[in-house]
Amino acid sequence: MATVVALGYFAVFLTLTVEAPALMARPVLGGLPTGLLLALVQVPVTWLAVVLFEYTARRYVDPLARRVGRYARPDDGDGKPRG
C-alpha cells in the first residue's frame, strides 16, 4: 500500500508539473516554488514507503519464507535431491 501511495504522489507531482506549471512556479514558504517543495517532500515519502515495505516483509513475508524453507528439500544445485 505504501508503494502505491508513493507512486501515486509521484504521478500527481509529474501531472502537476506538466498540466499546471503556473501552480508549480508559485512561491510558498519564503519564495520557495511549490514544485521544488513538492519535489523535496518526495524524498521522505519514498523513504517512508521503503520503511513500511521492509516492516511488512519482515513481519509477514519472512516467516512464510522460513516455513516454506523448512519443507523444501535441499539439493546440491544440480536439481537432484540429496539423500
Secondary structure by P-SEA (a helix, b strand, c coil): caaaaaaaaaaaaaaaaccccccccccccccccaaaaaaaaaaaaaaaaaaaaaaaaacccaaaaaaaaaacccccccccccc
